[in-house]
Amino acid sequence: MNVFPFIEAEKAEQHDTVKRSCELLEVSRSAFYEWHKHTPSARERADAVLGERIQRIHDESRGTYGWPRVHRTLRDEGVHVGREHVARIMRDKGLVGRCRRRWIKTTISDPDVVAVDLLKRTFGPGKVDLDRVYVGDITYIRTWEGWLYLATVIDLASRRVVGWAMADHMRAELVCDALRMAIENRRPAAGAMFHSDRGTQYTSK
């Protein structure tokens, strides 16, 4: 961390504080005065000007532009600068773009199926005993090879994942495999309940 700007600020507030500030911060006065008389190079001045333009473009995008789109905008404005140069300045200024989150609809309901809510929205802790009510859902994970789909079965009493399955598809067998694991691992007694949304994977025969 550069402490010299702090010493400079203290110097502006009070006279004869450089020696004391340097002693407290354990830096030499000669190093401070060397920093104080430093004149920015032409490249540093050019980077400062370019940094202001990059900051403006980033702000106008509401913080969504990363360096590729900032570089493209600069080029459209007639500013010729390397992509690595733009990326470095943005990194130094802490500017990061935001991408729209990619998502997939995992719940596709069958309008001809009427599902009865046996649970009656009783999701609170302490409402049911262990291995009496299971709940399930499907989520998705983005990988380098594409989307990976994860089906889970959770025991409502313990909130523990008692069954799960992964696949590169969302067919009914995905949720069946997860439920089969839960049954084989936990051996619930007759009358146990499984609650899910109305996605076709869960309402299929």
QUIHUHU-V474833 format. One record per pair of residues at least 12 apart in sequence whose ideal C-beta (glycine too) atoms are under 7 Angstrom apart, sorted by sequence separation. I is the first residue (numbers start at 1). GAP is how many residues later the second one is. D is the distance in Angstrom with one decimal. If there is no record, write none. Layout:
i = (I	I)
gap = (GAP	GAP)
d = (D	D)
This chain:
i = (58	71	74	138	152	165	57	138	151	165	7	18	119	150	151	164	7	71	136	137	163	179	54	57	67	70	136	150	163	165	136	149	164	7	148	149	163	67	134	135	163	67	70	134	148	149	162	53	134	135	149	3	134	146	163	67	133	151	162	3	131	151	162	7	130	132	149	153	53	152	153	175	130	151	174	175	4	8	128	129	130	134	128	153	172	66	171	4	50	66	170	54	65	106	138	172	64	106	123	64	106	54	63	54	104	138	58	138	51	55	50	136	102	54	47	51	136	104	136	134	131	131	134	136	137	132	133	134	135	136	137	131	132	135	138	133	138	106	119	118	119	115	113	115	109	107	109	110	113	108	109	107	108	106	110)
gap = (12	12	12	12	12	12	13	13	13	13	14	14	14	14	14	14	15	15	15	15	15	15	16	16	16	16	16	16	16	16	17	17	17	18	18	18	18	19	19	19	19	20	20	20	20	20	20	21	21	21	21	22	22	22	22	23	23	23	23	24	24	24	24	25	25	25	25	25	26	26	26	26	27	27	27	27	28	28	28	28	28	28	29	29	29	30	30	31	31	31	31	32	32	32	32	32	33	33	33	34	34	35	35	36	36	36	37	37	38	38	39	39	40	41	42	42	42	43	43	48	55	57	58	58	59	60	60	60	60	60	60	61	61	61	61	62	63	64	74	75	76	83	85	88	89	90	90	90	90	91	91	92	92	93	93)
d = (6.3	5.0	6.8	7.0	4.9	3.7	5.2	5.0	6.6	4.1	4.5	6.5	6.5	6.6	5.0	5.3	6.6	4.6	6.6	6.4	4.7	6.5	5.7	5.0	6.7	5.7	6.3	5.3	6.0	6.7	4.7	6.8	6.6	7.0	5.9	5.6	3.7	5.0	5.1	5.3	2.9	4.2	6.7	6.7	6.6	6.6	4.4	6.8	6.0	5.6	5.2	4.8	6.8	6.6	6.6	5.2	4.3	4.9	5.8	6.2	6.2	4.7	5.2	5.6	6.4	6.9	6.1	5.0	6.8	6.2	5.6	4.8	4.7	4.1	6.6	6.1	5.5	6.8	5.5	5.9	6.0	6.9	5.2	4.1	4.8	7.0	6.9	4.6	6.6	2.8	6.2	6.5	5.1	4.6	6.2	4.5	5.8	6.9	6.8	5.0	6.4	5.7	5.9	6.1	5.2	7.0	5.0	6.7	5.1	6.6	6.2	6.2	6.7	6.9	6.2	6.0	6.5	6.3	6.7	6.0	5.1	4.3	6.9	6.6	6.6	5.7	4.8	4.9	4.8	4.7	6.6	6.4	6.8	6.8	7.0	6.5	6.7	6.4	6.5	5.7	4.6	5.1	7.0	6.0	4.6	5.1	6.5	5.0	4.3	6.0	6.8	4.4	5.4	6.7	5.4)
